[in-house]
Amino acid sequence: MKWAKVYPLLVAKVVKKGRSEEEVHEVIEWLMGYDAASIAQAMEDDSSVKDFYDNAPKWNPNASLIKGVVCGVRVEEVEEPTMRRIRFLDKLIDELAK
């Protein structure tokens, strides 16, 4: 799956709840180290979701403190590293969209 297909879904989810795309950028920058230009570049480059997560500039060392359930899955129990990282962002986006 391509990052360019996932990103608009994340933005739509938070905008529907009265939040902004800029807030999504802030969350991604805090978690992964991407700035807005890098997020856009990943979409232009047709990066896969896996590549986007695996090649993040700088994972926040506090990411491992993110806990909770996303789609019935406990984030902290996901063993596969890329999937765990995906769930970290999912959880933060869910919290932003509340």
Phi and psi in radians as a Rosetta constraint file:
Dihedral C 1 N 2 CA 2 C 2 CIRCULARHARMONIC -1.637 0.35
Dihedral N 2 CA 2 C 2 N 3 CIRCULARHARMONIC 2.501 0.35
Dihedral C 2 N 3 CA 3 C 3 CIRCULARHARMONIC -1.031 0.35
Dihedral N 3 CA 3 C 3 N 4 CIRCULARHARMONIC -0.618 0.35
Dihedral C 3 N 4 CA 4 C 4 CIRCULARHARMONIC -1.104 0.35
Dihedral N 4 CA 4 C 4 N 5 CIRCULARHARMONIC -0.353 0.35
Dihedral C 4 N 5 CA 5 C 5 CIRCULARHARMONIC -1.558 0.35
Dihedral N 5 CA 5 C 5 N 6 CIRCULARHARMONIC -0.540 0.35
Dihedral C 5 N 6 CA 6 C 6 CIRCULARHARMONIC -1.403 0.35
Dihedral N 6 CA 6 C 6 N 7 CIRCULARHARMONIC -0.759 0.35
Dihedral C 6 N 7 CA 7 C 7 CIRCULARHARMONIC -0.951 0.35
Dihedral N 7 CA 7 C 7 N 8 CIRCULARHARMONIC -0.847 0.35
Dihedral C 7 N 8 CA 8 C 8 CIRCULARHARMONIC -1.054 0.35
Dihedral N 8 CA 8 C 8 N 9 CIRCULARHARMONIC -0.528 0.35
Dihedral C 8 N 9 CA 9 C 9 CIRCULARHARMONIC -1.190 0.35
Dihedral N 9 CA 9 C 9 N 10 CIRCULARHARMONIC -0.684 0.35
Dihedral C 9 N 10 CA 10 C 10 CIRCULARHARMONIC -1.105 0.35
Dihedral N 10 CA 10 C 10 N 11 CIRCULARHARMONIC -0.794 0.35
Dihedral C 10 N 11 CA 11 C 11 CIRCULARHARMONIC -1.112 0.35
Dihedral N 11 CA 11 C 11 N 12 CIRCULARHARMONIC -0.799 0.35
Dihedral C 11 N 12 CA 12 C 12 CIRCULARHARMONIC -1.039 0.35
Dihedral N 12 CA 12 C 12 N 13 CIRCULARHARMONIC -0.677 0.35
Dihedral C 12 N 13 CA 13 C 13 CIRCULARHARMONIC -1.066 0.35
Dihedral N 13 CA 13 C 13 N 14 CIRCULARHARMONIC -0.755 0.35
Dihedral C 13 N 14 CA 14 C 14 CIRCULARHARMONIC -1.403 0.35
Dihedral N 14 CA 14 C 14 N 15 CIRCULARHARMONIC -0.605 0.35
Dihedral C 14 N 15 CA 15 C 15 CIRCULARHARMONIC -1.115 0.35
Dihedral N 15 CA 15 C 15 N 16 CIRCULARHARMONIC -0.661 0.35
Dihedral C 15 N 16 CA 16 C 16 CIRCULARHARMONIC -1.033 0.35
Dihedral N 16 CA 16 C 16 N 17 CIRCULARHARMONIC -0.470 0.35
Dihedral C 16 N 17 CA 17 C 17 CIRCULARHARMONIC -1.734 0.35
Dihedral N 17 CA 17 C 17 N 18 CIRCULARHARMONIC 0.248 0.35
Dihedral C 17 N 18 CA 18 C 18 CIRCULARHARMONIC 1.518 0.35
Dihedral N 18 CA 18 C 18 N 19 CIRCULARHARMONIC 0.202 0.35
Dihedral C 18 N 19 CA 19 C 19 CIRCULARHARMONIC -1.734 0.35
Dihedral N 19 CA 19 C 19 N 20 CIRCULARHARMONIC -3.064 0.35
Dihedral C 19 N 20 CA 20 C 20 CIRCULARHARMONIC -2.208 0.35
Dihedral N 20 CA 20 C 20 N 21 CIRCULARHARMONIC 2.836 0.35
Dihedral C 20 N 21 CA 21 C 21 CIRCULARHARMONIC -1.088 0.35
Dihedral N 21 CA 21 C 21 N 22 CIRCULARHARMONIC -0.616 0.35
Dihedral C 21 N 22 CA 22 C 22 CIRCULARHARMONIC -1.063 0.35
Dihedral N 22 CA 22 C 22 N 23 CIRCULARHARMONIC -0.614 0.35
Dihedral C 22 N 23 CA 23 C 23 CIRCULARHARMONIC -1.197 0.35
Dihedral N 23 CA 23 C 23 N 24 CIRCULARHARMONIC -0.601 0.35
Dihedral C 23 N 24 CA 24 C 24 CIRCULARHARMONIC -1.101 0.35
Dihedral N 24 CA 24 C 24 N 25 CIRCULARHARMONIC -0.758 0.35
Dihedral C 24 N 25 CA 25 C 25 CIRCULARHARMONIC -1.015 0.35
Dihedral N 25 CA 25 C 25 N 26 CIRCULARHARMONIC -0.769 0.35
Dihedral C 25 N 26 CA 26 C 26 CIRCULARHARMONIC -1.060 0.35
Dihedral N 26 CA 26 C 26 N 27 CIRCULARHARMONIC -0.738 0.35
Dihedral C 26 N 27 CA 27 C 27 CIRCULARHARMONIC -1.125 0.35
Dihedral N 27 CA 27 C 27 N 28 CIRCULARHARMONIC -0.805 0.35
Dihedral C 27 N 28 CA 28 C 28 CIRCULARHARMONIC -1.133 0.35
Dihedral N 28 CA 28 C 28 N 29 CIRCULARHARMONIC -0.701 0.35
Dihedral C 28 N 29 CA 29 C 29 CIRCULARHARMONIC -1.129 0.35
Dihedral N 29 CA 29 C 29 N 30 CIRCULARHARMONIC -0.758 0.35
Dihedral C 29 N 30 CA 30 C 30 CIRCULARHARMONIC -1.083 0.35
Dihedral N 30 CA 30 C 30 N 31 CIRCULARHARMONIC -0.786 0.35
Dihedral C 30 N 31 CA 31 C 31 CIRCULARHARMONIC -1.337 0.35
Dihedral N 31 CA 31 C 31 N 32 CIRCULARHARMONIC -0.756 0.35
Dihedral C 31 N 32 CA 32 C 32 CIRCULARHARMONIC -2.071 0.35
Dihedral N 32 CA 32 C 32 N 33 CIRCULARHARMONIC -0.258 0.35
Dihedral C 32 N 33 CA 33 C 33 CIRCULARHARMONIC 1.554 0.35
Dihedral N 33 CA 33 C 33 N 34 CIRCULARHARMONIC 0.058 0.35
Dihedral C 33 N 34 CA 34 C 34 CIRCULARHARMONIC -1.416 0.35
Dihedral N 34 CA 34 C 34 N 35 CIRCULARHARMONIC 2.367 0.35
Dihedral C 34 N 35 CA 35 C 35 CIRCULARHARMONIC -1.620 0.35
Dihedral N 35 CA 35 C 35 N 36 CIRCULARHARMONIC 3.071 0.35
Dihedral C 35 N 36 CA 36 C 36 CIRCULARHARMONIC -1.023 0.35
Dihedral N 36 CA 36 C 36 N 37 CIRCULARHARMONIC -0.703 0.35
Dihedral C 36 N 37 CA 37 C 37 CIRCULARHARMONIC -1.130 0.35
Dihedral N 37 CA 37 C 37 N 38 CIRCULARHARMONIC -0.678 0.35
Dihedral C 37 N 38 CA 38 C 38 CIRCULARHARMONIC -1.198 0.35
Dihedral N 38 CA 38 C 38 N 39 CIRCULARHARMONIC -0.625 0.35
Dihedral C 38 N 39 CA 39 C 39 CIRCULARHARMONIC -1.102 0.35
Dihedral N 39 CA 39 C 39 N 40 CIRCULARHARMONIC -0.812 0.35
Dihedral C 39 N 40 CA 40 C 40 CIRCULARHARMONIC -1.110 0.35
Dihedral N 40 CA 40 C 40 N 41 CIRCULARHARMONIC -0.697 0.35
Dihedral C 40 N 41 CA 41 C 41 CIRCULARHARMONIC -1.109 0.35
Dihedral N 41 CA 41 C 41 N 42 CIRCULARHARMONIC -0.684 0.35
Dihedral C 41 N 42 CA 42 C 42 CIRCULARHARMONIC -1.082 0.35
Dihedral N 42 CA 42 C 42 N 43 CIRCULARHARMONIC -0.625 0.35
Dihedral C 42 N 43 CA 43 C 43 CIRCULARHARMONIC -1.216 0.35
Dihedral N 43 CA 43 C 43 N 44 CIRCULARHARMONIC -0.757 0.35
Dihedral C 43 N 44 CA 44 C 44 CIRCULARHARMONIC -1.108 0.35
Dihedral N 44 CA 44 C 44 N 45 CIRCULARHARMONIC -0.630 0.35
Dihedral C 44 N 45 CA 45 C 45 CIRCULARHARMONIC -1.350 0.35
Dihedral N 45 CA 45 C 45 N 46 CIRCULARHARMONIC -0.066 0.35
Dihedral C 45 N 46 CA 46 C 46 CIRCULARHARMONIC 1.075 0.35
Dihedral N 46 CA 46 C 46 N 47 CIRCULARHARMONIC 0.663 0.35
Dihedral C 46 N 47 CA 47 C 47 CIRCULARHARMONIC -1.125 0.35
Dihedral N 47 CA 47 C 47 N 48 CIRCULARHARMONIC 2.534 0.35
Dihedral C 47 N 48 CA 48 C 48 CIRCULARHARMONIC -1.336 0.35
Dihedral N 48 CA 48 C 48 N 49 CIRCULARHARMONIC 2.811 0.35
Dihedral C 48 N 49 CA 49 C 49 CIRCULARHARMONIC -1.044 0.35
Dihedral N 49 CA 49 C 49 N 50 CIRCULARHARMONIC -0.765 0.35
Dihedral C 49 N 50 CA 50 C 50 CIRCULARHARMONIC -1.022 0.35
Dihedral N 50 CA 50 C 50 N 51 CIRCULARHARMONIC -0.826 0.35
Dihedral C 50 N 51 CA 51 C 51 CIRCULARHARMONIC -1.095 0.35
Dihedral N 51 CA 51 C 51 N 52 CIRCULARHARMONIC -0.708 0.35
Dihedral C 51 N 52 CA 52 C 52 CIRCULARHARMONIC -1.034 0.35
Dihedral N 52 CA 52 C 52 N 53 CIRCULARHARMONIC -0.797 0.35
Dihedral C 52 N 53 CA 53 C 53 CIRCULARHARMONIC -1.287 0.35
Dihedral N 53 CA 53 C 53 N 54 CIRCULARHARMONIC -0.782 0.35
Dihedral C 53 N 54 CA 54 C 54 CIRCULARHARMONIC -1.224 0.35
Dihedral N 54 CA 54 C 54 N 55 CIRCULARHARMONIC -0.418 0.35
Dihedral C 54 N 55 CA 55 C 55 CIRCULARHARMONIC -1.866 0.35
Dihedral N 55 CA 55 C 55 N 56 CIRCULARHARMONIC 0.353 0.35
Dihedral C 55 N 56 CA 56 C 56 CIRCULARHARMONIC -0.994 0.35
Dihedral N 56 CA 56 C 56 N 57 CIRCULARHARMONIC 2.430 0.35
Dihedral C 56 N 57 CA 57 C 57 CIRCULARHARMONIC -1.029 0.35
Dihedral N 57 CA 57 C 57 N 58 CIRCULARHARMONIC -0.723 0.35
Dihedral C 57 N 58 CA 58 C 58 CIRCULARHARMONIC -2.812 0.35
Dihedral N 58 CA 58 C 58 N 59 CIRCULARHARMONIC 1.840 0.35
Dihedral C 58 N 59 CA 59 C 59 CIRCULARHARMONIC -1.247 0.35
Dihedral N 59 CA 59 C 59 N 60 CIRCULARHARMONIC 2.351 0.35
Dihedral C 59 N 60 CA 60 C 60 CIRCULARHARMONIC -1.141 0.35
Dihedral N 60 CA 60 C 60 N 61 CIRCULARHARMONIC 2.254 0.35
Dihedral C 60 N 61 CA 61 C 61 CIRCULARHARMONIC -1.102 0.35
Dihedral N 61 CA 61 C 61 N 62 CIRCULARHARMONIC -0.329 0.35
Dihedral C 61 N 62 CA 62 C 62 CIRCULARHARMONIC -1.497 0.35
Dihedral N 62 CA 62 C 62 N 63 CIRCULARHARMONIC -0.004 0.35
Dihedral C 62 N 63 CA 63 C 63 CIRCULARHARMONIC -1.009 0.35
Dihedral N 63 CA 63 C 63 N 64 CIRCULARHARMONIC -0.590 0.35
Dihedral C 63 N 64 CA 64 C 64 CIRCULARHARMONIC -1.169 0.35
Dihedral N 64 CA 64 C 64 N 65 CIRCULARHARMONIC -0.209 0.35
Dihedral C 64 N 65 CA 65 C 65 CIRCULARHARMONIC -1.468 0.35
Dihedral N 65 CA 65 C 65 N 66 CIRCULARHARMONIC -0.160 0.35
Dihedral C 65 N 66 CA 66 C 66 CIRCULARHARMONIC -1.228 0.35
Dihedral N 66 CA 66 C 66 N 67 CIRCULARHARMONIC 2.166 0.35
Dihedral C 66 N 67 CA 67 C 67 CIRCULARHARMONIC -2.291 0.35
Dihedral N 67 CA 67 C 67 N 68 CIRCULARHARMONIC 2.786 0.35
Dihedral C 67 N 68 CA 68 C 68 CIRCULARHARMONIC 2.337 0.35
Dihedral N 68 CA 68 C 68 N 69 CIRCULARHARMONIC -3.026 0.35
Dihedral C 68 N 69 CA 69 C 69 CIRCULARHARMONIC -2.029 0.35
Dihedral N 69 CA 69 C 69 N 70 CIRCULARHARMONIC 2.326 0.35
Dihedral C 69 N 70 CA 70 C 70 CIRCULARHARMONIC -2.246 0.35
Dihedral N 70 CA 70 C 70 N 71 CIRCULARHARMONIC 2.126 0.35
Dihedral C 70 N 71 CA 71 C 71 CIRCULARHARMONIC 0.923 0.35
Dihedral N 71 CA 71 C 71 N 72 CIRCULARHARMONIC 0.707 0.35
Dihedral C 71 N 72 CA 72 C 72 CIRCULARHARMONIC 1.360 0.35
Dihedral N 72 CA 72 C 72 N 73 CIRCULARHARMONIC 0.096 0.35
Dihedral C 72 N 73 CA 73 C 73 CIRCULARHARMONIC -1.986 0.35
Dihedral N 73 CA 73 C 73 N 74 CIRCULARHARMONIC 2.248 0.35
Dihedral C 73 N 74 CA 74 C 74 CIRCULARHARMONIC -1.311 0.35
Dihedral N 74 CA 74 C 74 N 75 CIRCULARHARMONIC 2.048 0.35
Dihedral C 74 N 75 CA 75 C 75 CIRCULARHARMONIC -0.941 0.35
Dihedral N 75 CA 75 C 75 N 76 CIRCULARHARMONIC -0.819 0.35
Dihedral C 75 N 76 CA 76 C 76 CIRCULARHARMONIC -1.223 0.35
Dihedral N 76 CA 76 C 76 N 77 CIRCULARHARMONIC -0.188 0.35
Dihedral C 76 N 77 CA 77 C 77 CIRCULARHARMONIC -1.720 0.35
Dihedral N 77 CA 77 C 77 N 78 CIRCULARHARMONIC -0.072 0.35
Dihedral C 77 N 78 CA 78 C 78 CIRCULARHARMONIC -1.245 0.35
Dihedral N 78 CA 78 C 78 N 79 CIRCULARHARMONIC 2.171 0.35
Dihedral C 78 N 79 CA 79 C 79 CIRCULARHARMONIC -1.554 0.35
Dihedral N 79 CA 79 C 79 N 80 CIRCULARHARMONIC -0.651 0.35
Dihedral C 79 N 80 CA 80 C 80 CIRCULARHARMONIC -1.215 0.35
Dihedral N 80 CA 80 C 80 N 81 CIRCULARHARMONIC 2.153 0.35
Dihedral C 80 N 81 CA 81 C 81 CIRCULARHARMONIC -0.986 0.35
Dihedral N 81 CA 81 C 81 N 82 CIRCULARHARMONIC -0.808 0.35
Dihedral C 81 N 82 CA 82 C 82 CIRCULARHARMONIC -1.148 0.35
Dihedral N 82 CA 82 C 82 N 83 CIRCULARHARMONIC -0.750 0.35
Dihedral C 82 N 83 CA 83 C 83 CIRCULARHARMONIC -1.124 0.35
Dihedral N 83 CA 83 C 83 N 84 CIRCULARHARMONIC -0.654 0.35
Dihedral C 83 N 84 CA 84 C 84 CIRCULARHARMONIC -1.085 0.35
Dihedral N 84 CA 84 C 84 N 85 CIRCULARHARMONIC -0.741 0.35
Dihedral C 84 N 85 CA 85 C 85 CIRCULARHARMONIC -1.126 0.35
Dihedral N 85 CA 85 C 85 N 86 CIRCULARHARMONIC -0.704 0.35
Dihedral C 85 N 86 CA 86 C 86 CIRCULARHARMONIC -1.045 0.35
Dihedral N 86 CA 86 C 86 N 87 CIRCULARHARMONIC -0.770 0.35
Dihedral C 86 N 87 CA 87 C 87 CIRCULARHARMONIC -1.158 0.35
Dihedral N 87 CA 87 C 87 N 88 CIRCULARHARMONIC -0.580 0.35
Dihedral C 87 N 88 CA 88 C 88 CIRCULARHARMONIC -1.011 0.35
Dihedral N 88 CA 88 C 88 N 89 CIRCULARHARMONIC -0.883 0.35
Dihedral C 88 N 89 CA 89 C 89 CIRCULARHARMONIC -1.145 0.35
Dihedral N 89 CA 89 C 89 N 90 CIRCULARHARMONIC -0.712 0.35
Dihedral C 89 N 90 CA 90 C 90 CIRCULARHARMONIC -0.969 0.35
Dihedral N 90 CA 90 C 90 N 91 CIRCULARHARMONIC -0.777 0.35
Dihedral C 90 N 91 CA 91 C 91 CIRCULARHARMONIC -1.126 0.35
Dihedral N 91 CA 91 C 91 N 92 CIRCULARHARMONIC -0.770 0.35
Dihedral C 91 N 92 CA 92 C 92 CIRCULARHARMONIC -1.134 0.35
Dihedral N 92 CA 92 C 92 N 93 CIRCULARHARMONIC -0.687 0.35
Dihedral C 92 N 93 CA 93 C 93 CIRCULARHARMONIC -1.149 0.35
Dihedral N 93 CA 93 C 93 N 94 CIRCULARHARMONIC -0.723 0.35
Dihedral C 93 N 94 CA 94 C 94 CIRCULARHARMONIC -1.014 0.35
Dihedral N 94 CA 94 C 94 N 95 CIRCULARHARMONIC -0.760 0.35
Dihedral C 94 N 95 CA 95 C 95 CIRCULARHARMONIC -1.142 0.35
Dihedral N 95 CA 95 C 95 N 96 CIRCULARHARMONIC -0.713 0.35
Dihedral C 95 N 96 CA 96 C 96 CIRCULARHARMONIC -1.108 0.35
Dihedral N 96 CA 96 C 96 N 97 CIRCULARHARMONIC -0.614 0.35
Dihedral C 96 N 97 CA 97 C 97 CIRCULARHARMONIC -1.447 0.35
Dihedral N 97 CA 97 C 97 N 98 CIRCULARHARMONIC 0.011 0.35
